[in-house]
Amino acid sequence: MVTTVQRTFREEVPFALHKAKQVNHAVLLSYSRRIESLDPLSFFNYGAKKYKGKRFFWSEPDSELTIVGLGKEAVFRTDEKNDERYHVVFEEWERFKKTAFHIHDEENLQQAAVGPVLFGGFSFDPLETRGDEWDHFSEGNFFVPSLMLTKTDDGQFLTVNQWVSQNEQAEDVLASLQSFADNIAVSSLDEEAQANITQTEELDREDWLKAVKTATDEIKEGQYDKVVLAREVKLTFDGSVRVHSVLRKLLKDQKTSYIFAVEEGNKSFVGASPERLIKKEGTRVMSSCLAGSIKRGADPEEDREMELELLNDEKNLLEHDIVVNMIHDAFLSSCDTVEKPDGPELYKTKNVQHLYTPIVGQLNHSDSMFDLIKKLHPTPALGGAPREKAVEVIRELEPMSRGWYASPVGWIDSQDNGEFAVAIRSGLIADSQARLFAGCGIVADSDPQAEYEETQIKLKPMISALGGDRH
């Protein structure tokens, strides 16, 4: 666990330097302090020059927690082609925390997501044939930022992470950290015109429709129960896409979703996901079963009609139950107690309403959040059932490379609090092009054209954020 310091810099920096001498290598000092109000998007844009390709953005539904990371002070990567990748990242993080020190000037600062925080995610399937578009996005890719802004209901906090060696002087380290924090000059972000879409391509549309038909035939034959098949749309623009403008639009329009961006080199993986995979607060863990969906109505009366149709639709209820049972079983294997409602509620985004069942548990002492990610990913809502068979079918039938689409993306702090969303309603942006992804659950009575129309609805959030309008 990270050593958290509640006294002064002058007293504690020498201790960290002494630790560096003991271990004979540099240690990480993480300095946090409360700051005046700062716009997270302006902060994200502030890092565009110095930290381009090394930024992370995260905002919970209704912006209850927003985190922006700039730079990569420490990197944790793995290309393990199996489930060991979760363990590799967890073990590296545990080792790292032993030589990291969180120092702050506020007594009893216990705020989550302040200090050393690990950002990143995993690929959907390490065994898929990966497309070149996903270069630099490894099977597990995480980092601790050099500079971080955390916005909470309790205020805003700035964190500076910096390596210090055994030969440095405490006064110099102290001055460097304070100077770094003092000299951050963030300009307000003006509205900018987004690049215009010049071309829209639906990639492999006919192949995807054939894949849905093949899957329904195989499900009827009893080969598996469900599979999720995704497709992609490629947009071309007349200039470079401004990621902060995309995030601004998503924050405005998709208030009930997790808004995220992960940069690798010249590419940004961006999305507005309504689906939580796992959240951990102390020993309390939460997951969201989100499967079965229908469009929003044009007015309150039609919206209510759509709601009742969804709540009584056998196909969607079956699809939802498959997800609920899998997540419930995973929690039972890792938690001392588990709570699950008797039936689904509704979760509404701007374009789609979903069947929704929350599950809450008390994590036992032998399992970590990474253990639960391993057990949960992919849920039947993103892969299918049975899980192993469904992932094999996706590799065989799906006419695209998933990369990080529908994968776990999120953060974990030094106290092991954290949250991961399922990276759906997402797209991969590279300069003047964007690839957008959407999928749907296929069961025995799925109709290819109806499923295609469902993906059209699910593509709307990203298309709209990028300046388009798909009706």
Sequence and secondary structure as in RCSB ss.txt:
>XXXX:A:sequence
MVTTVQRTFREEVPFALHKAKQVNHAVLLSYSRRIESLDPLSFFNYGAKKYKGKRFFWSEPDSELTIVGLGKEAV
FRTDEKNDERYHVVFEEWERFKKTAFHIHDEENLQQAAVGPVLFGGFSFDPLETRGDEWDHFSEGNFFVPSLMLT
KTDDGQFLTVNQWVSQNEQAEDVLASLQSFADNIAVSSLDEEAQANITQTEELDREDWLKAVKTATDEIKEGQYD
KVVLAREVKLTFDGSVRVHSVLRKLLKDQKTSYIFAVEEGNKSFVGASPERLIKKEGTRVMSSCLAGSIKRGADP
EEDREMELELLNDEKNLLEHDIVVNMIHDAFLSSCDTVEKPDGPELYKTKNVQHLYTPIVGQLNHSDSMFDLIKK
LHPTPALGGAPREKAVEVIRELEPMSRGWYASPVGWIDSQDNGEFAVAIRSGLIADSQARLFAGCGIVADSDPQA
EYEETQIKLKPMISALGGDRH
>XXXX:A:secstr
  EEE S HHHHHHHHHHHHHHHTS EEEEEEEEES   HHHHHHHTTTTTTT EEEEE GGGSSEEEEES SEE
EEE  SSTHHHHHHHHHHHHHHTTEEEEESSTT   TT SSEEEEEE S TTS   GGGTT  SEEEEE SEEEE
EETTEEEEEEEEEE TTS HHHHHHHHHHHHHT             EEEEEEETHHHHHHHHHHHHHHHHTTS S
EEEEEEEEEEEESS   HHHHHHHHHHH TTSEEEEEEETTEEEEEEE  EEEEEETTEEEEEEEEEEEE  SSH
HHHHHHHHHHHT HHHHHHHHHHHHHHHHHHHHHEEEEE  SS EEEE SSEEEEEEEEEEEE TT  HHHHHHH
HSS TTTSEESHHHHHHHHHHH SS  TTTT EEEEEETTS EEEEE  SEEEEETTEEEEEEEEEE TT  HHH
HHHHHHHHHHHHHHHTT    
